[in-house]
Amino acid sequence: MANTKKLPHDERKKARRAARKRIREAYAALTRKDRKALSKFEGPLTRFLREKAGA
């Protein structure tokens, strides 16, 4: 997630919620093959998605 410490509380909450929603949508869009690769991946979902996008 982005650094939101300098934002007011309400904006920070909205930014974090939007980031979590993007992560949920990205997870839902994974194929069966990707989910299998994710289960073998040693790291968080966000890093898996970044590496998949970069590859």
N, C-alpha and C positions, 0 to 999 in steps of 0.2 A: 504494500500500500504506500501511497505517497505520504510525504511528511506534511502533516496538517497542524502542527503545533502552534503556528502563528495565526490560525484562523479562529474566529469566535466559535463557541461551543456548538451552536446549531449548525453552522456551515461545516464544521469538522465532522459532526455526526452524519450529515448528508453525504459528505465525501466518502467516509468509511463505508456507509451503507451501499453507496453506488459501486464502490470497489468490490465489496463482497458479492453484490449482484452480478457484476461482470465475471467474477470467478465462478459462481454457480452456473451461469449460462455457458461459459467455456467448458466446464466439466460435463454439462448435459450434452454438449455438441460432440463430445469425444466418441469415436467409433469403438466397437468391441475390441478391435486390435489395439487401439490406443489405451484403453482401460487396462488391458492385460499388461501392456508395457509399463503403465503407471504403477501397477501393483508390484512389479519387479524393480521399479526405480527407487533408488535410495535418496529421498529428498522430498521437499514439499511440492504440492500441486502447482504452485506458481512457478517454481523453477522448472518443472517438467514442461509446462506450457511455454515458457520462454525458450527452452532448448528445442522444443518441437517447432516453434515458429522460426527460430534461427536456422534450423536444419533444412 
